[in-house]
């Protein structure tokens, strides 16, 4: 398989009257968590995200707990993080269940964990429980926890409140969505999350990110990581390779 090192030239990819972003493929890829977390995820899907992550030097692979060992085995020798999920995708598990799963994932080698906050508790106004649920998971493991607040189910005021709560609970990351509820994340949602969470907490955008310009707008709004499925990655990297005037590496991944 061809490596993407030759693509590490800087090029202006996004420009508006207010922002100029200079990005290299390496920098862009370092912001992507490529995911395979659907209920019907198969071994072939897991292998596919590993191949794409290796070719494009993505930040990490994120998959269901039962596939964590496979992603680790498939990417030996590559500088990739390996992550998984807990409380996924609805967040309604007992706190003790989330804590146990997070600990097990860490023991298996997970370097990052994406957890879903208890959305129902939050919407019911039980903020103390919601916060304690997050804190318990964060304190149970040493690896970074990215807390999904499911912005598709919240209005802007609730998004800000949830982001602030995540920050107060001690989580290093707040993440927008599981992508399971249809409503896409936008740059404005990212901006609200970042403003509410503050400088100490990083923002991960996920859910409905389909093109390069949307991704770059979100980066300008404050996103430092992106959760993308295979189709989104294929589309975005195809667009990026085209702008760079280079061959698309997907052809070699498919052929390998």
C-alpha positions in Angstrom: 0.0 0.0 0.0 1.3 3.4 -0.8 2.0 5.8 2.0 0.6 9.4 2.1 3.9 11.1 3.1 4.2 12.8 -0.3 0.9 14.6 0.4 2.2 16.6 3.3 2.4 19.9 1.3 0.5 22.8 2.6 -2.3 24.2 0.5 -5.1 26.7 1.2 -8.2 24.7 1.3 -10.8 27.0 2.7 -11.1 30.8 2.4 -13.7 33.4 3.3 -13.7 37.1 4.1 -13.2 36.3 7.7 -10.9 33.2 7.8 -7.9 31.8 6.0 -7.0 28.2 6.9 -3.7 26.6 5.9 -3.9 22.8 6.2 -1.7 19.9 5.2 -3.1 16.4 4.6 -1.1 15.2 7.7 -2.7 17.9 9.8 -6.2 17.3 8.6 -5.9 13.5 9.0 -4.6 14.0 12.5 -8.0 15.4 13.4 -10.1 12.5 12.2 -11.4 9.5 14.2 -12.6 7.0 11.6 -15.4 5.0 13.0 -17.3 1.8 12.7 -19.9 1.8 15.4 -23.2 0.9 13.7 -25.3 -2.1 15.0 -24.5 -4.0 11.8 -20.8 -3.4 11.8 -19.0 -6.4 10.3 -15.4 -7.5 10.4 -15.0 -6.2 6.9 -16.0 -2.8 8.1 -13.5 -2.8 10.9 -10.8 -3.9 8.5 -11.8 -1.1 6.1 -11.4 1.7 8.7 -8.0 0.3 9.6 -6.8 0.4 6.0 -8.1 4.0 5.5 -6.6 5.1 8.8 -3.2 3.6 7.9 -3.1 5.1 4.4 -4.2 8.6 5.5 -2.6 8.7 9.0 -5.9 9.4 10.8 -5.8 10.2 14.5 -7.6 7.1 15.6 -9.9 4.2 14.9 -13.1 4.0 17.0 -15.2 0.9 16.9 -17.4 -1.2 19.1 -15.9 -2.9 22.2 -15.9 -6.3 20.6 -13.7 -5.2 17.8 -11.1 -3.2 19.7 -8.6 -6.0 19.7 -8.9 -6.4 15.9 -8.3 -2.7 15.2 -5.2 -2.9 17.4 -3.9 -6.0 15.6 -4.6 -4.6 12.2 -2.6 -1.4 12.8 0.5 -2.7 14.5 3.5 -0.5 13.6 1.4 2.6 12.8 1.1 5.7 14.9 -2.6 5.4 15.5 -4.7 5.7 18.6 -7.3 3.0 19.3 -10.6 3.9 20.9 -14.0 2.5 21.7 -17.3 3.5 23.2 -19.3 3.1 26.5 -22.9 3.9 27.2 -23.4 3.8 23.5 -25.5 4.9 21.8 -28.2 6.1 24.2 -26.4 6.8 27.5 -29.0 5.2 29.7 -26.9 2.5 31.3 -26.2 2.5 35.0 -23.1 4.5 36.0 -21.5 1.4 37.4 -22.0 -0.3 34.0 -20.3 2.5 32.2 -17.5 2.5 34.7 -17.0 -1.2 34.4 -17.0 -1.1 30.6 -14.6 1.9 30.5 -12.2 0.0 32.8 -12.4 -3.1 30.6 -11.7 -1.1 27.5 -8.7 0.5 29.1 -7.3 -2.9 30.1 -7.8 -4.1 26.6 -5.7 -1.3 25.3 -8.1 1.5 24.4 -6.3 4.9 24.4 -9.5 6.9 24.1 -13.1 6.3 25.1 -16.2 8.0 23.8 -19.1 7.9 26.2 -22.7 9.0 25.9 -24.0 11.2 28.7 -27.3 10.2 30.3 -29.4 12.3 27.9 -32.7 11.5 29.6 -31.5 12.6 33.0 -30.2 15.8 31.5 -33.4 16.6 29.8 -35.3 15.8 33.0 -33.3 18.4 34.8 -31.4 15.9 36.9 -28.1 17.7 36.3 -26.4 16.4 39.5 -26.8 12.8 38.4 -25.8 13.6 34.8 -22.6 15.3 36.0 -21.8 12.5 38.5 -22.2 9.9 35.8 -19.6 11.6 33.7 -17.2 12.3 36.5 -17.4 8.6 37.6 -16.2 7.4 34.2 -13.5 10.1 33.8 -12.1 9.2 37.2 -12.2 5.5 36.6 -9.7 5.5 33.7 -6.5 7.3 32.9 -7.3 7.6 29.1 -9.1 10.7 27.7 -12.9 10.5 27.8 -14.9 12.2 25.1 -18.5 12.9 26.3 -21.3 12.8 23.7 -24.1 15.2 24.5 -26.3 14.3 21.5 -26.9 17.7 20.1 -29.4 16.4 17.6 -31.8 16.1 20.6 -31.0 19.5 22.2 -31.8 23.1 21.4 -29.0 25.7 21.4 -29.5 26.6 25.1 -29.4 23.0 26.1 -26.3 22.4 24.0 -24.5 25.2 25.8 -25.7 23.9 29.2 -24.6 20.4 28.5 -21.2 21.5 27.2 -20.7 23.5 30.4 -21.8 20.5 32.5 -19.3 18.3 30.7 -16.5 20.7 31.5 -17.5 20.9 35.1 -17.6 17.1 35.4 -13.9 17.0 34.5 -14.0 15.6 31.0 -11.3 16.7 28.6 -13.5 16.4 25.6 -17.1 17.2 24.6 -18.5 15.5 21.5 -21.5 16.6 19.6 -23.4 13.5 18.4 -23.5 9.7 17.9 -24.8 10.4 14.4 -27.8 8.1 15.1 -30.6 10.8 15.2 -30.5 12.3 11.8 -29.9 16.0 12.6 -26.4 16.9 11.4 -23.9 18.8 13.5 -23.1 22.3 12.2 -20.3 24.8 12.6 -22.7 26.9 14.7 -23.3 24.0 17.1 -19.5 23.5 17.4 -19.1 27.2 18.2 -21.8 27.0 20.9 -20.1 24.0 22.4 -16.7 25.6 22.4 -17.9 28.9 23.9 -19.7 27.1 26.7 -17.1 24.4 27.5 -14.2 26.9 27.6 -10.5 26.7 26.5 -9.6 23.7 28.7 -12.1 21.4 27.0 -11.7 20.2 23.5 -14.5 19.8 21.0 -15.1 16.8 18.8 -17.6 17.2 16.0 -19.5 14.2 14.7 -22.7 13.4 12.9 -23.6 14.3 9.3 -20.2 15.7 8.3 -20.1 14.9 4.6 -17.7 17.4 2.9 -14.4 19.1 3.3 -15.6 22.6 3.5 -18.0 21.8 6.3 -15.2 20.1 8.2 -13.0 23.2 7.8 -15.7 25.5 8.9 -16.1 23.4 12.0 -12.3 23.6 12.6 -12.5 27.4 12.5 -15.4 27.2 14.9 -13.3 25.3 17.4 -13.5 21.6 16.6 -10.2 19.8 17.2 -11.3 16.3 16.3 -13.9 14.8 13.9 -15.8 11.5 14.0 -16.3 10.3 10.5 -17.7 7.0 9.1 -16.2 5.3 6.1 -18.4 7.0 3.5 -17.7 10.4 4.8 -13.9 9.7 4.9 -13.9 8.4 1.4 -15.8 11.5 0.1 -13.6 14.0 2.1 -10.3 12.4 1.1 -11.4 12.1 -2.5 -12.1 15.9 -2.5 -8.9 16.6 -0.7 -6.8 14.6 -3.1 -8.5 16.3 -6.0 -7.7 19.7 -4.7 -4.1 18.7 -4.2 -4.0 17.4 -7.7 -2.9 13.9 -6.5 -4.0 10.3 -7.0 -6.7 9.2 -4.7 -5.3 6.6 -2.3 -8.7 4.9 -2.0 -8.0 3.1 -5.2 -5.0 1.4 -3.6 -6.8 0.6 -0.4 -9.6 -1.1 -2.4 -7.1 -3.0 -4.5 -5.0 -4.2 -1.5 
